[in-house]
Amino acid sequence: GLLKDDSFLEAGARYEGYLFPDTYRMYKDFTAEDLITKMRANFEKKLTPDLREAMEKSGHSPEDIIIMASILEKEVRTEEEMKIVSGLFWDRMKVGQALQSCATLAYILGVNKAQYSYEDTQIVSPYNTYQHRGLPPGPVSNPGLRAIKAAIYPTKTDYNYFLSRPDTGETVFSVTLDEHNAAKAKYLK
């Protein structure tokens, strides 16, 4: 499977990112281990040979693809938006810019907010993509197929910024910081 072995679990690591979100039939005597086994098997099955080959050719490790997908899963809603944000985030990483992903702050704080405060962005954690460049050390959610595909097949755009409108959930993309700040003033009141 994508996870080479389970030995890291003994060190207290989690399966976050590798439990496929789906509808599962469970039985009365089902244990947590049974469900984890079923979700892991589904994850391995959903990653078809074609997807695995595309991961190999992407220029990113399978682990990085899943970490990116886990961020995309929480950042935006539609497949098209996920692909655009994927392109934007991979581009940020290429130039050494911090991802500044709200999804990573939500993961650390355990709270989803329309807008995070400056104090939130200062939280000390290896998962804080405002403080640390590159991807966090592990996934921040269990991504579905749309997010995994978006991480593998990003859309190239000139966008550098985005935000989600709290009223509609629609993603507003911006090329310049001025455009982004204007969008923040308009939608994040």
C-alpha positions, 0 to 999 in steps of 0.5 A, a space after each residue: 500500500 501507499 503506507 509502507 508499513 504500520 510500524 509508525 503507529 506504534 510511535 503514536 502516529 495516526 492514520 490521518 490522511 489515509 482513511 478514505 471518507 465514504 459510507 461504510 456498512 458496519 456490524 454490531 460487533 465492529 471495532 474501531 480497528 475493523 473500521 480503520 482496516 476497512 477505511 484503509 483498504 478502501 483508500 488503497 482501492 480508490 488509488 487506482 494504478 492510473 492514479 498511482 502512476 500519475 502520482 509517480 510522474 507528478 514530481 511530488 512524493 505520494 505522501 506530499 500529494 496526500 498532505 496537499 490533498 488533505 489541505 485542499 479538502 478543507 480549503 475549498 469546495 468544488 473540484 475546479 477550485 481545488 485544482 486552482 488552489 493546488 496550482 497556487 499552493 505548489 507555485 508558492 512552494 516552488 518560490 519558497 513562499 509560505 502556504 498560509 493555509 487556514 486549513 492548517 490553522 483549523 487543524 491545530 486549533 480544532 476550530 473553523 473560523 471565517 477569518 483567523 486572527 494575527 494571534 492564530 497565525 502565530 501559534 507554535 506548531 510544525 503544522 502552522 503554514 503561516 510560520 513554516 514554509 512548505 507542507 506540514 509534517 502530515 495530513 490535516 484531514 482525510 481527503 476524498 478523490 476530488 482533492 487527491 486528483 486536484 493535488 496530482 493535476 493542478 490548474 496553472 493560473 496567475 492567481 496568488 491569493 484566495 478567500 472563501 466568502 462566508 455568505 456563499 462559500 464561493 471562492 474569490 481568487 486574486 492575482 495581486 495583494 491589492 485585489 486580495 485585500 479589497 476582496 477581504 474588505 468586501 467579504 470578510 467584514 
